[in-house]
Amino acid sequence: MKIDIKIKLAVLFLVFAGIIYLMMTKSPKLGLDIQGGVSITLKVDIDKVIKDQYISLGKDIEKKLQDKIEILSTKLTEEGLLISLLDPTKLENAKEILQKEYPQIVIESKDSDLIVKFTDWEIQRIKTSTMKQAVETLRNRIDQFGTLSANIAQKGKDRVLVELPGVVDPERAKTIIGKTAQLELKEVVDSGFSKEELLAKYNGSLPEDLELLEGQEEDIGGKKVKEWFIVKKTPVITGAMLKDARAAMDQGGNPAVNFELTSEGAEIFGEATANMIGKRLAIVLDGKVMSAPVIRSRITSSGQITGKFTTEEANDLAVVLRAGALPAPVSIIEEQLIGPTLGKESLNQTLMAGIVSFVLVGIFMILRYVVSGFIAVIALVFNLLALWATMLMFDITLTLPGIAGIILNIGMGVDGNVVIFERIKEELKNGKTLRVAIEEGFKRGFNAIFDSHITVIIAALALLEFGNAPLKGFAATLSIGTFINLFTAVFLTKLFLDLVLGGRKYFKYAV
């Protein structure tokens, strides 16, 4: 036996051993359409993000102009951000400064005021970044939730599709997905159990820098009452400076969440709490005060969120805080629960189609090419095993469209062999020996096989990049299978034919 054949057999043995190892040690990840689960479509409130961006811009403009031009008021209207100046004669001067400092806005004059709008490009940038951040935040949450084979993808301009295969607690999943998780720590100005009495202290209307927030219910004298808080609008710190969050127990042994701040956040928090000793600090989550402890000493890098949590709720809150806040509120607009029975029936039918196609292709190849056809069938089996092992190795989720891609690979797996075998037949008709005919057949057939496989791979990669979730499942198995087909058609089949010729100088029914 030639040395190069021994090397090829050694490579084949190592690859086969790797395939067996992966199949024995790893389990496949099954998609929603196979094992059942929940599919949720979320709507992202992008309009709120744009509104918040305008409000932030207004505050920034006030700071930018405060030493040069006095602003009477900034107000968000349907036309844009309305800026009123104390001295209307400085309108053009203000306009010139803003155009220089803010290239992302356009400015129009209206009577003695200015109307500031974001450019179309800036609006599109805000929308794109908001959706991208929403998808990434949801993916981080779900990964920590433990559903690693989930599919999260943008759907349209303001929707996100979340598919969670095998989820046994849809309500808990929806809670984690739908929670905005906007954490803010705000200084408490006043509090009480009567909303009306608190507002009465300010003649029914709070100053612009204050806001009224709802707290949790407290049990006082056997009666449930809710505490209300007047807090400063500008937070001391936000969840953007959160480094970590973990479920824990408070001093009373009740579930709580401990959080840790980044170095920058710790510095800011430490300075703020040093000036707040004796005052209350409201820990606000999604606009609701969870707790409001009194600051007894300077606090730097950590804190605790307490409330009436169950252990599961504390764990889930820690998950969403670690993953980060969503850039905008989301709402569930569509929900579909898929049972495993339907998925099992579809899987059985698809697998039956795969088995029938494999048997028919195998019979055709053996009847058509005899020994070479049998070799092609063995190579096809290796092809399918290698494809399955590759999916296990890269944790690729198996879906029904993915199985369709595998079935398509059954036909494509022998396509390269057909091209080569027909080339060998042509060489034999021209009077060449079997060994020479095989060498020439592989040499001349390679270009056609390579070109056809590369075009399929290009199409599959395009589907993988731009297709929706079902198409991506199909494209993944198709592209991987086509790569493996190229290996088996050129390397494996040639190796087996060389082994046949090595056993006999002339094999009448080789092709």
Buried (B, 14 or more C-beta within 10 A) or exposed (E): EEEEEEEBEEEBEEBBEEBEEBBEEEEBBBBBBBBBBBBBBBBBBBEEBBEBBBEEBBEEBBEBBEEEBEBEEBEBEEEBBBBBBEEEEBBEBBBEBBEEEBEBBBBEEEEEBBBBBBEEEBBEEBBEEBBEBBBBBBBBBBBBBEBEBBBBBBBEEBBBBBBBBBBEEBEBBBBBBBBBBBBBBBBBBBBBEEBEEBBEEBEEEBEEEBBBBBBBEEEEEEEEEEBBBBBBEEBBBBBBBBBEBBBBBBEEEBBBBBBBBBEEBBBBBBEBBEEBEEEBBBBBBBEBBBBBBEBEEBBBBEBBBBBEBEEEBBBBBBBBBBBBBBBBBBEEEEEEEBEBEEBEEBBEEBEEEBEEBBEEBBEBBBEBBBBBBBBBBBBBEBBBBBBBBBBBEEEBBBBBBBBBBBBBBBEBBBBBBBBBBBBBBBBBEEEBEBBBBBBBBBEBBBEEBBEBBEEBBEBBBEBBEEBEBBBBBBBBBBBBBBBBBBBBBBBBBBBBBBBBBEEEEEBEEBB
